[in-house]
Amino acid sequence: MKNNESYIAPDVNLPEITFRVVILAIVLSLILAVSNSYLALKIGILTSASIPAAIVSMGILRFFKSSNILENNLVQTAASAGEAVAGGIVYTIPALIIIHYWTSFSYWQNFFIALIGGILGVMFSIPLRRILMRNKKLSFPEGRAIAELLKISDHQKMGVKDIYLGGLFGAVLEFLQTGVKLLASSWEVWIKPKSLVMGFGLGFSPALIGAGYLIGTELSMSIFIGAVISWFVLIPVFSHLYPELVIANTQAATLAHDIWGNKIRYVGIGAMLTAGLLTLGHLLKPLLQSLKATQSIVSNIHFNEVRLRTEKDIPFLFGSIITLISIFALYLLYQDLFSLNELNLSSSWANTVLHSVFLYTIIVGFILAAIAAYLSGMVGVSASPGSSIIIAGLLMVAFILFMILRLNGFTELTADQIKACEAIVIVCTAVIAGMAAISNDNIQDLKVGHILGSTPWKQQIMLMLGVVCASSIIAPVMQLLFNVYGIAGVMPRPGMDPSLSLPAPPAAVMATLSEAVFHHAIPWNMIMLGGSIALIFLLLNRVLNKTRIKLSVLGVAIGIYLPLSSSMSLFIGGLIAWLVYNKKRNVYQGMVLACGLIAGSAIMDVLLAIPFSLLHNPNAMNLAPEFWQPISIIFSLMAMFVLYRWFKRLVT
């Protein structure tokens, strides 16, 4: 890289890892890990953590006269690891709850799964950095956007008041909706004329409205279309086709949610699986072209040349020690987690399973982490088909385990064997997901550093700090939310309302696929219906390509799977984005407010989960009288209008 290509020249040495940077990075990585864990369980979509982290960092570090742009970059680098670790763990580990292998989230087991996967993801991305940074065919959209934002902030002030006010507003709304119930979090009306169940609804979650704003009009509109298919088309159709589901004395709303839980959830899973594989297939050709171009880049790199400050990675010896310790810890973790005795294999074959899965995790984990990094460079973190990569990893390890059992003469597996196999597959996939998620995110952060002139080894140290912080908080957050709401219809105790459970869409897909490999208790007719819907929208998209209208097939699939209130909240956020972006001027400030809403609302929900969990009652703080519901809906609608006016003022 030429000296004049970086914003800060390689021969200029500015302070980077300072005490204030470390403290700020720890705080922000914990906050973003909590908020993204909540979103991952609630809607299965993560919002970019780098831009809000950069803006908060800029606002705080401005109080120090000696602060510089490289310090800001290190803060956002570490903080974004919170989002990546949440994606790797919360997308996979809840599947162990869904298959009833775990009844709770063990802190230390989850901590080490997240930590080992994350650290290996950082280590595996180091040899890729110099190669990918030189590949001109990779656009690095988020990396370039964050670098430009930091450059702008280096010359002019960017107010962070709105991220704090947005966080406060989101927290207050969440407290009034989920805590004291004086504001409605959703509104649904269902009727039951004869054998049909029909209805309509809205959602008012501030976190999901903020997420809907960030994901934009195209994806939020696609999710809305999926919700229409699920709740306004399939529920009436299924209530007519399956009259046994329509119980005479049951309320229409209860019937609608029962049909959704027993039938339509699997339609959504089939659509998500098909959409993910289609996305990966669509990117396969450009991925291979990029890999081919990279071969020539590798041949032109002289790894023994004198390196500039901006080309120095973690020293090889230090990196090797960290990698070997992580690999050894992974082996011990697998020994502790895998129920090999329940497989009823001889000791030699049990060791074969352990060693095969262990080696598979290291080798295939590195390959998939490299693919995730390439795809991230091509299309960005948000558009990268990370779930498809994880699904591919899950299916491969499940096939290996299945073949080992077949070689031992097991054609029919017992219930204990099936559950043990599913758990091995999910844990292995979780570690690989951690590697891929961190690599996917890390490569964008390294590109920011490449543009600005950061020191790579310092970025890598801060990434590992972010991984440690995020790993320490995710398990308690998942446990608290599981205690209060349940996950994907699995409830921690009897008497809870399954309609309130957190859907955890990616984890539900992982659980369904692992079950599908080892036994045939999956409603394949619903899965195939979902796949057919995804294919129809793929064909529809090709027709719409000639127009300005674009749809996300994966977004439609997510809309089919999500509860109605979640889909409608995302749609409202996307609708606000569409309304205010007609005359956009200050895009970043709108994003700042949306990020504040998400963080404040998610943190409040997690804090409320503490008393709810202790009291075993999500209505423990309810202050609303029986007649209050219509009034609470009106107040929530007023709050939505206030949000719209706020976004409009900021952006235009």
PyMOL commands that set and color helices and strands:
alter all, ss='L'
color gray80, all
select helices_A, chain A and resi 3-5+19-42+50-61+69-90+94-98+107-133+141-155+161-179+206-241+243-245+252-300+309-311+316-337+340-343+347-379+386-407+415-452+456-485+498-500+505-518+524-544+553-561+564-583+587-615+626-651
alter helices_A, ss='H'
color red, helices_A
select strands_A, chain A and resi 186-191+198-203
alter strands_A, ss='S'
color yellow, strands_A
deselect
rebuild
show_as cartoon
